[in-house]
Amino acid sequence: VSLAAFMRGAMTLSDLGSYWISQVVGGATGAILGGIVSGSYSTVASGDEVTPFQAQLAEVCLTFVLCYTVLNVATVPKVENNHYYGLSIGLVVLSGAISVGPIS
């Protein structure tokens, strides 16, 4: 999503770099803390009877929908100060977790 916002011109290159660093550090920190709290670490794998191509295709489709939603509700000047963008983005993430989560 950060890359899409950068490509649209809604984010500078320096902001993109700091966003990416923050996302990697936040993800790693969350994974480590989650493992410490739960006492075990999990592995990431595709769903049962799903090929890597199917899992990747599902991820690409969901990423497109998420980027499209974010770009249209959060970066368009015409809809500044709207109160629905969080709901829109949240519903896309929820629908992705429900539909694509078991696949990939």
Sequence and secondary structure as in RCSB ss.txt:
>XXXX:A:sequence
VSLAAFMRGAMTLSDLGSYWISQVVGGATGAILGGIVSGSYSTVASGDEVTPFQAQLAEVCLTFVLCYTVLNVAT
VPKVENNHYYGLSIGLVVLSGAISVGPIS
>XXXX:A:secstr
 HHHHHHHTSS HHHHHHHHHHHHHHHHHHHHHHHHHHS        TT  HHHHHHHHHHHHHHHHHHHHHHHS
 GGGTT SSHHHHHHHHHHHHHHHTTTT 
